[in-house]
Every structure is written in C-alpha cells, then in structure tokens.
Amino acid sequence: MPQFFIDRPVFAWVIAILITLAGTIAIFNLPVSSYPAIAPPQVSIKASYPGASADVVEKTVTSVIEQNLTGVDNLLYFNSTSRDNGSMQITLTFISGTDPDIAAVQVQNRVSIAEPRLPSEVVQNGVTVAKANNDFLMVVALQSRDGRMDSYALNNVIAAQVLDPIQRLPGVGGVNQFGSAYAMRIWLNPDKLRGYGLSARDVLDAVRNQNVQFPAGSIGAAPGPEGQTLTATVSAGGRFTTPEEFGNIILRANEDGSNVRLKDVARIALGAEAYGHEARFNGNPIAGFAILLAPDANALAVAEAVRTKMDELANYLPEGV
C-alpha cells in the first residue's frame, strides 16, 4: 500500500486535500460534547471551623487532611487554602483521562481516615468532597431595589431559597457563596463571666446541653393497661429559635434558688454566621455566589440552565429582590 501512493503522488495529494477539506467543514458542525476532554479532572475538599483563624485552620484541619492524601491513584498535585473566616479548601488535580467519580470516592475514603483527628466542630459541620472545576463558570448576585435588605439579609435569602435548586441542576459541580446564612450570635462579656466565676467552656456546654431536641413519646401506647383505647402523641418544645429563648439558658443554679442565665453574661442577637464578606454594586449592598462547572459538562448549556432557574426563582424571592 505505501508503494502504491509513492508511485502516484498526485493521487495521494488529492486524497490528503479532500480529507483536509472534509475536516474543515465538519469542525464547524461538531457539537461541544464531541470535543475531547483536555482539562484534567479535579476534586475539591471543603470544611469549616467557625471562629478559627487561618493559622489554626491550617494546623488543625488542612495539614491533617493533606497528610492522608498521599497514595491516591493518578494524583498529579493538590493545592490548599486556609482562610481567616474558618474555611478551608483543598483542590486535587488528576491525570487527564482519570474517572472523576472514582477519584472522588478515593478522596472521600482518605478524608474519612482523617476525620477522627479533626476538631469536633469541623466534623459536625461536615467535610464536603465534590468533583468540580476550581474556576468559576459565572457569578450570580441578588440586590434589594428598595434598599431594605442589606448584604447579610440577602445572603440568608440565597442560602435558604436559591442554593439548593441551583445545585440540583445538571452540570453544576457546586456553588461558592460569598457570605453565609443567618445564625444565632452570642457575644460573651468577659468581665461578667469573671464576676460570676464562669468560663466560655461553661457557657458552651450549657448551650449544647439545653438546646437539644428530644422525642417526647406518647401516652397510652402499648404496652398499656387493659382497656386502654386512646393513644396520644406528646409534642415537646424543640430547639431554641429566638434570642429570648437562648437568653433564658441556665448557666448555673445557686444554692439560694437564684440562677445565672445566658442573658446575664452575654448579648444575643440574630446575625450572619460569618462576617468575612461584604459585596456592593454601584454603592448598594448585594449578595452573590459563584457556579462551579462539573467535569465534562457543557458550559453554555449549564449557564443557560442557571439563568432559566433564576428567572423561575425570582417569583418566590422577597419583594424588591
């Protein structure tokens, strides 16, 4: 076969030109999904340690997880970031062609090994492992037209009403919110704590022990007395939801019958879970989040799906947002 084309160079040139023309014509009609995956797959690890500085997060969370990432198949490299708002992120990059699902499972197994050595607060908040590109596909922001809602209130709207529907869209690998939802903030007064002979640990233990949810059971359920025909479910109070309820938490009961309550040593109010971000647009407060693209997803299709979903969600947002 090679000798055939060597003896007929003109025929060989004609075939080469026809193949080139056919490829040039086809490239304009080739769908995006048919292009080969060039970017290496990535898996991200996210965790949060509320109240900790970047140095504390690095020493107690980031480095502990990094020590258990060695030995993951097809791992090229990873980079980590520890922030002063208590959050951290590790992005692992794998060799091109690696199955992102298998890579995510292997990373999750490594994180599970490291979890017993992590602070309890980090484990309670959860360590998230997800396959996603580290670069932002697009950024979505909310703004209050009448100015009645600040950036913290808008962030709470995003966390409560927007993030879950957006994350369920096909092709969305994850979201990165530039802010946080509302939380109950407790500011302790060190002078009052010292005056009552209490510590911050005493306050934390009291809040954890009393702000709990217990099943109250039922009345008249089996096994019951003979002839019992009525069964009633008992509904008990759940977790505290208002500053007044938190303020009535008993820190210490004195022998004379008096109590030291949380409101005696602290200021309690509903505020943002973290105050590390504040965004503005033309001087007006806004709140936003970034979309992370899932591996092998069509960026144009995902962006259009996000815009469509945001148009639907606009009908359920607070007035003026």
Phi, psi and omega in degrees: 000314177301322181296326179300315181283333177294321180285341182234070183297324180296317178297320179296319178296321179297316179297318180297319180293319179296318179297319179295317179296318179297319178293322179295320179291321184287333185293333179282343178252004182284123179292156182299324182295343181271350178288144180291150178283114183264317182291135179292145180292149181229149176231133182247145175241126181233142178210163182222135177235089187302133176085354183269149177279171181297323180294318179294318178299319180297317185281325187260340184238300187299309183294327179295317179290321181299324181296339182258006182269352179290141178096359176290134184297138173062022179281124177277302180195169173216152176229149185231155178222127175245124186253160184284352176269010177093000182261156176216156179212134175240126180248120180257132180248131184248166178296141179302136183097351177290137178292116183296330179293316179293321179297319180295322179294317180295320178294319178299321178296321179292321179294323179298326178292326183277341186302320179300339180265358181273156175300148183299326179297324180291317180294322179295322178286338178095139174254118187263130175240122183215148175270121182194153173285144184284341182275150179281132173281315180198165179236133179245137182228148174247144180220142177269115184295323181271357177076011182283340182246128177276183184294329180290320177293322178292323176297324177294323176296318179298313182294326186272328191236345190247316190298314183299311178298326181290318182292339179277354181289140178298135178094348178274115181279339180167175178227152178234104182277133179270062182159199183206167179281176177289152176210162177278117183262132179237111179258113183277144175262109184297328180293318179291323177299316180295324179295326179269358181071034180245163177236168178297327177296322178297319179294315181298317179296320180295318180296316181293323184283331185258337178268073185227166178242121180241140171286125184274349178083208184211164179251131178086008179282158179292144358279130182232177180295156181295135181091359179286120183242349184249131176238130181233131177277134181268126177256123180247162178296143181263212180292155181289144183232349183238156177300327179296318179295319177294323181296335181272005176297130182275120178272325180203138175255121182275163182292334180277006179094352178279160181233149170256116183256165184298324180293345178282339184235004185211160172254128187240132180202157176274121181213189180289147179293327178217142182250029184276351183229141170209121184245146178222150177227116185056036179084354181260142181292138177224171174220139185216173176210154181253147179261129175256132184276137176286152178302140177066013178273153178277114185298319181294318180293320180293318179298320179292322178295323178294316179298318179296316180294322178294325176296323177291317182291337181300334180286344183250000179281161177304154183299134179090356180264000000 
